[in-house]
Amino acid sequence: RLGLRSVVDSSIFVIAGDPVLSPYFETLLMELENENTTGFEQLSLSLTNFFSVATGAENFEYNGLNMVVAHDPAQNARMSQPATDEAFDAFIGAVGMGAEQNAVPEELIGEVAALIETLRDPVVQE
């Protein structure tokens, strides 16, 4: 779980610097500029829990929003715009970069990318 948390946090920083992805996280980035880390901590915990459960870790629960609601700006004010296929591809790449930064083996990165790919339909809404 600690390894997943490190990958998630690294991925969030990759996302923040990505010109395709950063517009989706305007609220989070404004908070960080104002030294408010509450949204970052919440996103990190939620993604870590999601990946923990999705990869089969026991004794963890994902209690966040379902993927449709989480990525629909009409239902989630923290989502700045509807997700596109281009942004989804960039997200997969950002998670891969976050994993590489944490010395995750290529085989596992491929497995996580395949897992994320299964979420394309509920996440991409445009």
C-alpha positions in Angstrom: 0.0 0.0 0.0 2.8 2.4 0.8 4.3 1.7 -2.6 0.9 2.4 -4.3 0.7 5.7 -2.3 4.1 6.7 -3.5 3.2 6.0 -7.1 -0.1 7.9 -6.7 1.6 10.9 -5.3 4.3 10.9 -8.0 1.5 10.5 -10.6 -0.4 13.5 -9.3 2.7 15.7 -9.7 3.2 14.4 -13.2 -0.5 15.2 -13.9 -0.1 18.7 -12.5 2.7 19.4 -15.0 1.0 17.9 -18.0 -0.7 20.5 -20.3 -3.3 18.0 -21.3 -4.3 17.0 -17.8 -3.7 20.0 -15.7 -6.9 21.8 -16.9 -8.9 19.0 -15.4 -7.5 19.8 -12.0 -7.9 23.6 -11.8 -9.4 23.6 -8.3 -6.7 21.3 -6.9 -3.9 23.4 -8.5 -5.3 26.6 -7.1 -5.5 25.1 -3.7 -1.9 24.0 -3.9 -0.8 27.5 -5.0 -2.5 28.8 -1.8 -0.6 26.1 0.2 -3.9 24.2 0.9 -3.0 20.5 0.6 -6.4 19.2 1.7 -7.6 18.4 -1.8 -4.3 16.8 -2.7 -4.4 14.6 0.4 -8.0 13.6 -0.3 -7.2 12.8 -4.0 -4.1 10.8 -3.0 -6.0 8.8 -0.4 -8.9 8.1 -2.7 -6.7 7.0 -5.6 -4.5 4.9 -3.3 -7.6 3.2 -1.9 -9.0 2.7 -5.4 -5.8 1.1 -6.7 -5.4 -0.9 -3.5 -8.8 -2.5 -3.9 -8.5 -2.8 -7.7 -5.2 -4.7 -7.4 -6.6 -7.1 -4.9 -5.2 -5.8 -1.6 -7.2 -7.0 1.3 -8.5 -5.0 4.2 -9.0 -1.8 2.2 -12.2 -0.1 0.9 -12.8 2.4 -1.8 -15.4 4.8 -0.5 -15.0 7.4 -3.2 -17.4 8.4 -5.9 -18.2 6.0 -8.7 -16.3 6.6 -11.9 -19.1 8.2 -13.8 -20.0 10.7 -11.0 -16.3 11.4 -10.2 -15.6 12.4 -13.8 -18.8 14.3 -14.5 -18.4 18.1 -13.9 -22.1 18.4 -13.5 -22.0 16.0 -10.5 -18.5 16.7 -9.2 -17.4 20.4 -8.9 -13.8 19.4 -8.6 -13.8 18.1 -12.2 -13.2 21.1 -14.4 -14.4 19.5 -17.7 -15.6 16.2 -19.1 -12.8 13.7 -19.7 -11.7 12.9 -23.3 -9.9 9.9 -24.8 -6.8 12.1 -25.1 -6.9 13.0 -21.4 -7.5 9.4 -20.5 -4.5 8.3 -22.5 -2.4 11.0 -20.8 -3.6 9.8 -17.4 -2.4 6.3 -18.1 0.9 7.7 -19.2 1.1 9.9 -16.0 0.5 6.8 -13.8 3.2 5.0 -15.8 5.6 7.8 -15.2 4.8 7.9 -11.5 5.4 4.2 -11.3 8.7 4.5 -13.2 9.8 7.2 -10.8 9.2 4.7 -8.0 11.1 1.8 -9.7 8.0 -0.3 -10.3 8.9 -3.1 -12.7 7.7 -2.7 -16.3 5.5 -5.8 -16.0 3.5 -4.3 -13.1 3.2 -1.0 -14.9 1.7 -2.8 -17.8 -0.8 -4.6 -15.5 -1.8 -1.3 -13.9 -2.2 0.3 -17.3 -4.5 -2.5 -18.4 -6.5 -2.2 -15.2 -6.9 1.6 -15.8 -7.9 0.9 -19.4 -11.0 -1.0 -18.1 -12.3 2.3 -16.8 -12.3 4.2 -20.1 -16.0 3.9 -20.7 -17.3 5.3 -17.4 -14.6 8.0 -17.2 -14.5 9.3 -20.8 -17.7 11.3 -21.2 -17.0 13.4 -24.2 
